[in-house]
């Protein structure tokens, strides 16, 4: 089974504000199951805000949504991304797979 993680990134408009990704959830299953799970989560995303008066969700791809949250005094923007784990050095498994980042003609 594949392992999937959702990351959220607030979109800031201010100068000098840092932009960082936050891990919002994990899921283990097929790609179809992960896409359905992600779409459901995106539709209910609140960015940990207590009161959301209005939520607009825009789909940019199966694995990326843009969410606009309207509160009483402020509107915030967020990008949500679904990512699939493709490597984990802590897991045992086949080690004979070629290194995709190795220079052509080299082995390691």
C-alpha positions in Angstrom: 0.0 0.0 0.0 1.2 3.5 -0.8 1.6 6.1 1.9 0.1 9.6 1.3 0.5 12.9 3.1 -1.4 16.2 2.9 0.6 19.4 3.2 -1.0 22.8 3.6 0.8 26.1 2.8 -0.7 29.5 3.7 -0.4 32.1 1.0 0.8 35.3 2.6 0.5 38.7 1.0 2.8 40.6 3.4 6.4 41.5 2.7 9.0 39.4 4.6 6.5 36.8 5.8 7.7 33.3 5.7 5.8 30.6 3.9 6.0 27.1 5.3 4.3 23.8 4.7 2.4 22.0 7.5 1.7 18.4 7.5 -2.1 18.0 7.9 -2.7 14.3 7.7 -1.6 10.9 6.4 -3.3 8.1 4.6 -2.4 4.6 3.5 -4.2 3.1 0.5 -4.5 3.1 -3.2 -4.2 6.2 -5.3 -8.0 6.2 -5.9 -8.7 6.0 -2.2 -6.1 8.7 -1.4 -7.7 11.1 -4.0 -11.2 10.6 -2.6 -9.8 11.0 1.0 -8.0 14.2 -0.1 -11.0 15.7 -1.9 -13.1 15.2 1.2 -10.5 16.8 3.5 -10.1 19.8 1.2 -13.8 20.4 1.2 -13.8 20.7 5.0 -10.4 22.5 5.5 -10.5 25.2 8.2 -6.7 25.9 8.8 -7.5 25.4 12.5 -9.6 28.5 12.5 -12.5 28.5 15.0 -15.0 30.2 12.8 -15.2 30.1 9.1 -18.1 32.0 7.6 -17.4 31.0 4.1 -15.1 28.5 2.4 -14.2 28.5 -1.3 -12.4 25.5 -2.7 -10.8 25.5 -6.1 -9.3 22.3 -7.7 -6.2 22.9 -9.7 -5.4 19.2 -10.1 -6.3 15.9 -8.5 -3.5 16.4 -6.0 -3.7 20.2 -5.4 -6.5 22.5 -4.1 -6.6 26.2 -3.4 -8.8 27.2 -0.4 -10.0 30.7 0.5 -11.4 31.0 4.0 -13.5 34.0 4.9 -13.8 34.9 8.6 -15.5 37.8 10.3 -12.5 40.1 9.9 -10.0 38.4 7.6 -9.7 36.2 4.6 -6.9 33.7 4.3 -5.6 31.7 1.4 -4.2 28.2 1.4 -2.7 25.7 -1.0 -3.3 22.0 -0.2 -1.2 19.3 -1.8 -1.4 15.5 -1.7 1.9 13.8 -1.9 2.9 10.1 -2.2 5.8 8.7 -0.4 8.2 7.2 -2.9 11.2 6.5 -0.7 11.9 5.8 3.0 15.4 4.7 4.1 13.9 3.4 7.3 12.0 0.6 5.5 13.5 -2.6 4.4 13.0 -3.6 0.9 14.8 -4.2 -2.4 18.0 -2.3 -2.7 18.8 -3.1 -6.3 16.7 -0.2 -7.8 18.7 2.2 -9.8 19.4 5.6 -8.2 17.4 8.2 -10.3 19.8 10.9 -9.3 23.0 9.1 -10.2 25.1 10.3 -13.2 24.6 8.2 -16.3 26.9 5.2 -16.4 27.6 5.2 -12.7 26.4 2.7 -10.1 26.1 3.1 -6.4 
